[in-house]
Amino acid sequence: MTAATHDAPALAARAALRLPYTHVDDIFINGAWSPARATARNPVTDPATGEVWGSVPDGTPEDIDAAVASARRAFDEGGWPRLAPSERAAYLLRIADEVEKRAEELSLTNTRENGSPVSESAGAAANAAGIFRYFATLAGYLGREDVRAFPKGGGESVVRREPIGVCALIAPWNFPINLVVIKLAPALLAGCTVVMKPASPTPLSLRVIIDAVAAAGVPAGVVNLVTGSGRLGDALVKHSGVDKVAFTGSTPVGRKIAAACGELLRPVTLELGGKSSAIVLPDADLDAMSKVLIRSSMRNTGQTCYISTRILAPASRYGEVVDMVTQTIAAGKQGDPLDPDTVFGPCATESQYRTVLEYVDSGLAEGARATTGGRAASLGGGLEGGYFVEPTVFADVTPGMRISREEIFGPVICILKYNDAGGSADQAVELANNTEFGLGGLVFGADPEAALAVADRMDTGSVGINFFASNHAAPFGGRHDSGLGTEYGIEGLNAYLSYKSIHRKVQ
């Protein structure tokens, strides 16, 4: 696909943008932007138009060596790990303030990189700042003296929480800011130093975060940034100077990272894919459900890991649910992601666009019924070259269909039917748990206790009742093919700590 060449409204709007970064030649090492050793480039494409509007260095192993060496010196010889937790928390609070100052440039850069509607990306800075501020509140947890008596008496153990070391933080392209900040904030509070690598389609918005880190006065070497393709991430994961890896992305890539870390006996946190289900109980309020449907089941044009893209509807109300979901999705505006009224933007990359269309075709071929959408979207006004797929709802989906089993990561919802004879949700729970994933989930129902009982039976890391949202203070992590370990909460902080027990006798 190629972008239109005429001066259409969407292209004119982009020409008027003032973004802090477009074509850059440097990476962030030892507290400064430094020329990359790489000569190759990675393009940055606007998925709404197909236009290449930026580029970054496609890093080399030498760039990785320099970044890791910088982080290693800062950890082994610098003062960061030796600061009091309250002092590191103060830096986090300053970073939060600096991030919020850059809210507009962060939003617009994010939207041009991956097509997230500005109605979504406009909240990225506030959410990132909230993550920094939350982890700053955990300084007291790190500073607390932890002494444990021997069960049989005569001695005690002083338990030390120590930073784990140099951390490799590898971000995805769907939420490139917040899904690295949820790693960066606890790592910094713990006293770790880091090397960050963004996904190759979205390398520029993280430079804005680096600017905020530098403006907050974080010491040189504590935070480093390299850019490049997947092979660079592989080199970072396997680098001898790295002590821990945190990755958000696809399950196939996560498996490779897990294998490499297992061979190296290196701690790893993996937040991977999902195929989550929303169980609609027979007493559910469908009007209330419609108000949270897009946020819960097609957020960010369906390019969100935890959303419930499988809706399990009771047979007694199946037609009502199909009608509500179809009308709600069809009413959402698809168009230029720079338009504040846009609900659904493009797929983030041409590759993902083609993948989504392949899934749509497979659904139709296997007998699913598209009640809205079901094809590529034809948009004008300068968006002819964009990677748009019509938001699609499939009814009459059966559990064996590919669209029911595999993560699509695009604007596609599947509606399955379960037998609710006698008001039972047993088959719904069985369908929800009949997946290789276990990341998110939803229960819609009017009886809070009944909904909670169903949520308790779902084999997944997080479940929402009548809505879904991430809580910075509660652990978020997947089961099965959805990952290893957790992020958010004290549990997310613990992932960046190592423990030492000092045993002593008590007189």
C-alpha positions in Angstrom: 0.0 0.0 0.0 1.2 3.5 -0.7 0.1 6.8 0.6 -1.9 9.2 -1.6 0.2 12.0 -3.0 -2.4 14.8 -3.2 -2.7 17.4 -0.4 -5.7 15.8 1.4 -6.9 16.9 4.8 -5.2 14.1 6.8 -1.8 14.8 5.1 -2.1 18.5 5.6 -2.8 18.0 9.3 0.3 15.9 9.7 2.4 18.5 7.9 1.4 21.0 10.5 2.4 18.9 13.5 5.4 19.9 15.5 7.0 16.8 16.9 10.2 16.7 18.9 11.7 13.9 17.0 11.5 12.6 13.4 14.8 11.4 11.8 17.4 10.9 14.5 20.9 9.5 14.5 21.6 8.9 18.2 20.9 6.7 21.2 20.9 7.5 24.9 24.0 6.3 26.8 25.6 7.4 30.0 23.3 10.4 30.4 23.6 11.9 26.9 22.4 11.5 23.4 25.3 9.9 21.5 25.8 9.0 17.9 24.9 5.3 17.2 27.5 3.1 15.7 24.9 1.7 13.4 24.8 2.9 9.8 21.5 1.1 8.9 18.2 2.8 9.6 14.7 1.7 10.7 11.9 3.7 9.2 8.9 5.0 11.2 5.7 4.8 9.3 2.4 6.5 10.0 -0.1 3.6 9.7 -3.0 6.0 8.9 -1.4 7.1 5.7 1.4 4.7 4.9 3.9 7.6 4.9 7.4 7.2 6.3 7.9 10.2 8.5 10.8 9.3 10.7 13.7 7.0 11.2 16.1 5.8 13.9 19.4 3.8 14.0 19.1 0.1 13.5 21.5 -0.6 16.4 24.5 -2.9 16.4 25.9 -5.3 19.0 28.5 -2.5 19.7 25.6 -0.2 20.6 24.2 -2.8 23.0 27.7 -3.3 24.5 28.0 0.5 25.1 24.5 0.8 26.7 25.0 -2.3 28.9 28.4 -1.1 30.0 27.0 2.3 30.9 24.2 0.7 33.0 26.8 -1.8 34.5 29.1 1.0 35.7 26.2 3.0 37.1 25.1 0.0 39.1 28.4 -1.4 40.2 30.2 1.9 40.9 27.6 4.6 40.9 25.5 6.0 43.7 22.0 5.0 42.4 21.6 1.6 44.1 23.1 3.1 47.3 20.6 5.9 47.7 17.9 5.5 50.3 14.6 4.3 48.7 13.0 7.7 49.7 15.6 9.5 47.6 14.9 7.3 44.6 11.2 7.9 45.1 11.8 11.6 45.0 13.4 11.2 41.5 10.3 9.2 40.4 8.0 12.0 41.5 10.1 14.5 39.5 10.0 12.2 36.4 6.2 12.1 36.8 6.0 15.9 36.7 8.3 16.1 33.7 6.3 13.5 31.8 3.1 15.4 32.3 4.8 18.6 30.9 5.3 16.6 27.7 1.8 15.2 27.4 0.9 16.6 24.0 4.2 15.7 22.2 4.0 12.3 23.8 0.4 11.8 22.6 1.0 13.0 19.0 4.3 11.0 18.6 2.6 7.9 19.9 -0.4 8.4 17.5 1.8 8.9 14.4 3.9 5.9 15.3 1.2 3.3 15.8 -2.2 4.9 14.9 -3.6 4.9 18.4 -6.5 7.5 18.3 -5.6 10.6 20.2 -8.6 9.9 22.4 -6.5 7.0 23.6 -3.0 8.4 23.5 -3.9 11.7 25.1 -4.1 9.9 28.4 -0.7 8.2 28.1 1.3 10.9 29.9 -1.1 11.1 32.9 -1.2 7.3 33.2 2.6 7.0 33.0 3.0 9.8 35.6 0.5 7.9 37.8 2.6 4.7 37.6 5.8 6.6 38.7 3.8 8.2 41.6 2.4 4.9 42.7 5.7 3.2 42.9 7.2 6.2 44.7 4.7 5.4 47.5 6.4 2.0 48.0 9.7 3.5 49.2 8.6 2.7 52.8 8.2 -1.0 51.9 11.8 -1.1 50.7 13.1 0.9 53.7 11.4 -1.2 56.3 13.6 -3.3 58.6 12.6 -7.0 58.2 13.8 -9.2 61.1 12.4 -12.8 61.4 12.9 -15.0 64.4 14.0 -18.6 64.1 10.8 -20.8 64.7 12.6 -22.7 67.5 14.2 -19.6 69.0 17.9 -18.8 69.6 18.4 -16.7 66.5 17.0 -14.3 64.0 17.4 -13.4 60.3 17.7 -9.9 58.9 16.2 -10.1 55.4 17.6 -7.6 53.0 15.9 -6.5 49.8 18.5 -5.6 47.2 18.2 -4.4 43.6 18.7 -7.2 41.1 21.1 -5.3 38.9 21.1 -4.3 35.2 17.7 -4.8 33.6 16.8 -5.1 30.0 13.3 -3.6 29.4 11.8 -4.4 26.0 8.6 -2.6 25.0 5.8 -3.5 22.6 4.3 -1.3 19.8 0.7 -1.2 21.0 1.2 0.9 24.2 4.9 1.8 23.8 4.9 4.3 26.6 3.0 2.8 29.5 4.1 -0.8 28.9 7.7 0.3 29.4 7.0 2.7 32.3 5.4 -0.2 34.2 8.9 -1.8 34.1 11.0 1.3 34.4 9.3 2.7 37.5 9.7 -0.3 39.8 13.2 -1.0 38.4 14.3 2.5 39.3 12.7 2.5 42.8 14.4 -0.9 43.5 17.8 0.7 42.7 18.3 -1.1 39.4 19.8 0.5 36.2 18.3 -0.2 32.8 18.7 -0.5 29.1 15.4 0.1 27.2 14.7 -1.1 23.7 11.4 0.0 22.1 9.6 -2.1 19.4 11.0 -1.2 16.0 7.7 0.4 14.7 7.5 2.8 17.7 11.0 4.0 18.7 10.4 7.8 19.0 7.9 8.2 21.8 10.2 6.7 24.3 12.7 9.4 23.5 10.2 11.8 25.2 10.3 9.6 28.3 14.1 9.8 28.2 13.9 13.6 28.1 11.7 13.5 31.2 14.2 11.2 33.0 17.1 13.5 32.1 15.2 16.7 33.1 14.4 15.0 36.5 18.2 14.8 37.1 18.5 11.0 37.1 22.3 10.2 37.3 24.1 9.3 34.1 24.1 5.6 33.2 21.0 4.7 35.2 18.7 4.8 32.2 19.9 4.0 28.6 18.0 3.6 25.3 18.9 1.7 22.1 16.8 1.3 19.0 16.8 -1.5 16.4 15.1 -4.6 15.1 14.2 -7.8 16.8 17.8 -9.2 16.5 19.0 -6.3 18.7 16.5 -7.3 21.3 17.8 -10.8 21.2 21.4 -9.6 21.7 20.2 -7.5 24.7 18.4 -10.5 26.3 21.5 -12.7 26.0 24.1 -10.0 26.9 26.4 -11.1 29.7 26.1 -7.8 31.5 22.3 -8.1 31.9 20.9 -9.5 35.2 17.1 -9.5 34.5 14.8 -9.2 31.5 11.3 -7.8 31.3 9.4 -8.1 28.0 5.9 -7.4 26.8 4.9 -8.7 23.4 3.8 -11.8 21.5 3.8 -15.3 22.9 6.1 -16.7 20.2 8.8 -14.1 20.9 8.2 -14.6 24.7 8.9 -18.3 24.4 12.3 -17.6 22.7 13.2 -15.1 25.4 12.1 -17.5 28.2 14.3 -20.2 26.6 17.3 -17.9 26.5 16.8 -16.7 30.0 16.3 -20.3 31.2 19.6 -21.3 29.6 21.3 -18.3 31.4 19.4 -18.8 34.7 18.4 -15.2 34.3 15.2 -13.9 35.9 12.5 -12.8 33.4 9.1 -11.2 33.5 6.9 -11.9 30.4 3.6 -10.2 29.7 2.4 -11.9 26.5 -0.7 -12.5 24.4 -4.3 -13.2 25.3 -7.6 -14.5 24.1 -9.9 -13.3 26.9 -13.6 -13.9 27.3 -16.5 -11.8 28.5 -19.1 -14.0 30.1 -22.6 -12.4 29.8 -24.8 -13.8 32.5 -28.5 -14.1 31.9 -29.4 -11.2 34.1 -26.8 -8.8 32.6 -27.7 -5.2 31.9 -27.0 -4.9 28.2 -27.4 -1.1 28.2 -24.7 -0.8 30.9 -22.5 -3.3 29.0 -22.7 -1.3 25.8 -21.2 1.7 27.6 -18.0 -0.1 28.5 -17.9 -2.6 25.5 -15.4 -0.8 23.3 -13.0 -0.1 26.2 -13.3 -3.7 27.4 -13.4 -5.6 24.1 -12.0 -3.4 21.3 -9.7 -0.8 23.1 -7.0 0.7 20.9 -8.7 -0.7 17.7 -8.5 -4.2 19.3 -4.7 -4.0 19.7 -4.7 -4.6 23.4 -3.5 -7.8 25.1 -6.1 -8.2 27.9 -9.3 -7.2 26.2 -12.2 -9.7 26.0 -12.5 -10.2 22.3 -14.6 -13.4 22.8 -18.1 -12.6 24.1 -19.9 -15.6 25.6 -23.6 -15.0 25.4 -26.4 -17.0 27.0 -28.6 -18.9 24.5 -31.7 -17.3 26.0 -30.5 -13.8 25.1 -28.1 -14.5 22.2 -29.9 -12.4 19.7 -30.1 -9.4 22.1 -26.4 -9.6 22.8 -25.5 -9.8 19.1 -27.7 -6.8 18.3 -26.2 -4.7 21.1 -22.6 -5.5 20.3 -23.2 -5.0 16.6 -24.9 -1.6 17.1 -22.3 -0.4 19.6 -19.3 -1.3 17.4 -20.9 0.0 14.2 -21.6 3.4 15.9 -17.9 4.0 16.7 -16.3 6.3 14.2 -13.4 5.0 12.2 -11.0 7.5 10.7 -8.0 9.7 11.2 -6.5 8.9 14.6 -5.5 12.6 14.9 -9.2 13.4 15.0 -10.4 13.6 18.7 -13.8 12.0 17.6 -12.2 8.9 16.1 -12.8 5.7 18.0 -11.1 3.2 15.7 -7.9 3.9 13.9 -5.7 1.8 11.7 -3.8 -1.4 12.4 -0.4 -0.4 13.7 1.7 -1.9 10.9 1.1 -3.2 7.4 2.1 -6.7 8.6 -0.6 -6.6 11.3 -3.1 -5.2 8.8 -2.6 -8.2 6.6 -2.7 -10.6 9.5 -6.1 -9.2 10.7 -7.6 -9.5 7.2 -6.4 -13.1 7.0 -8.2 -13.8 10.2 -11.4 -12.1 8.9 -11.3 -14.2 5.8 -10.8 -17.4 7.8 -13.8 -16.5 9.9 -16.0 -16.0 6.9 -14.6 -19.2 5.3 -15.4 -21.3 8.4 -19.0 -20.1 8.6 -19.0 -17.2 11.0 -21.4 -14.4 10.2 -20.1 -10.8 10.0 -22.9 -8.6 11.5 -20.8 -5.5 10.8 -17.5 -5.0 9.1 -15.7 -7.9 7.6 -13.3 -6.3 5.1 -10.7 -3.7 4.6 -11.9 -0.1 5.1 -11.8 2.3 2.2 -11.1 5.8 3.6 -10.4 9.0 1.7 -9.1 12.4 2.5 -5.4 11.3 2.5 -6.0 8.0 4.3 -6.1 5.9 1.2 -2.7 4.4 2.0 -3.5 3.6 5.6 -3.9 0.2 7.2 -7.6 0.3 8.1 -9.8 -2.8 8.7 -13.5 -2.2 9.4 -14.3 -3.0 13.0 -15.9 -6.4 12.7 -18.3 -8.4 14.8 -18.7 -12.1 14.1 -21.8 -14.0 15.3 -22.4 -17.8 15.1 -18.8 -18.4 16.1 -18.0 -21.9 17.3 -15.1 -22.8 19.7 -13.1 -24.6 17.0 -12.8 -21.7 14.6 -9.4 -20.0 14.3 -11.0 -16.6 15.2 -12.2 -18.1 18.4 -8.9 -19.8 19.4 -6.1 -17.5 18.3 -5.2 -13.9 19.2 -6.1 -11.6 16.3 -4.9 -8.3 17.8 -7.1 -6.2 15.6 -10.7 -4.8 15.5 -12.5 -8.2 15.6 -15.0 -9.5 18.2 -16.4 -13.0 18.2 -19.7 -13.9 19.9 -20.2 -17.5 21.0 -23.3 -19.1 22.5 -23.5 -21.1 25.7 -26.3 -23.1 27.2 -27.8 -21.3 30.2 -30.6 -23.7 30.9 -31.6 -23.3 34.6 -29.5 -20.1 34.8 -26.3 -22.1 34.8 -23.0 -20.5 33.7 -21.1 -23.8 33.8 -20.7 -24.0 30.0 -19.7 -20.4 29.8 -16.9 -21.0 32.3 -15.8 -24.1 30.4 -15.6 -22.1 27.2 -13.8 -19.2 28.8 -11.2 -21.6 30.3 -10.8 -23.6 27.0 -7.9 -21.6 25.7 -4.1 -21.7 25.9 -4.1 -18.2 27.3 -5.0 -16.7 30.6 -4.6 -12.9 30.8 -7.9 -11.0 31.2 -11.6 -11.6 31.4 -14.9 -10.1 32.2 -18.2 -11.1 33.8 -21.3 -9.0 33.1 -24.2 -9.6 35.6 -26.7 -7.8 37.8 -26.1 -9.9 40.9 -22.6 -9.0 42.2 -22.2 -12.1 44.3 -23.1 -14.4 41.4 -20.8 -12.5 39.1 -17.9 -12.8 41.6 -18.5 -16.5 41.9 -18.2 -16.9 38.2 -15.1 -14.7 38.2 -13.5 -16.9 40.8 -13.9 -19.9 38.5 -12.1 -18.3 35.5 -8.6 -19.5 34.9 -7.0 -16.1 34.2 -4.8 -13.5 35.8 -7.3 -10.7 36.0 -11.1 -10.5 35.8 -13.3 -7.5 35.7 -16.9 -7.4 36.9 -19.1 -5.2 34.7 -15.9 -3.2 33.6 -12.2 -3.8 33.2 -9.4 -1.5 34.2 -5.8 -1.9 35.4 -5.0 -1.0 39.0 -1.5 0.2 39.6 -1.6 -1.2 43.1 -2.8 -4.8 42.1 -0.7 -7.4 40.3 -1.3 -7.9 36.6 0.1 -11.0 34.9 -0.9 -13.9 32.7 -1.2 -17.6 33.1 -0.3 -20.4 30.6 0.7 -18.8 27.3 0.0 -15.3 28.6 3.3 -15.0 30.4 5.4 -15.4 33.5 5.4 -13.2 36.6 3.5 -10.1 37.3 3.7 -6.3 36.9 2.0 -3.6 39.0 1.7 -3.6 42.7 4.2 -4.6 45.3 4.5 -7.9 43.4 5.7 -6.0 40.4 8.4 -4.2 42.5 9.5 -7.5 44.0 10.4 -8.7 40.4 13.3 -6.2 40.5 14.7 -7.3 43.9 17.1 -10.0 45.1 17.0 -11.2 48.7 19.7 -11.8 51.2 19.2 -13.4 54.7 21.7 -12.6 57.4 21.4 -15.0 60.3 22.6 -14.1 63.8 22.2 -15.5 67.2 20.1 -13.8 69.8 21.4 -13.7 73.4 
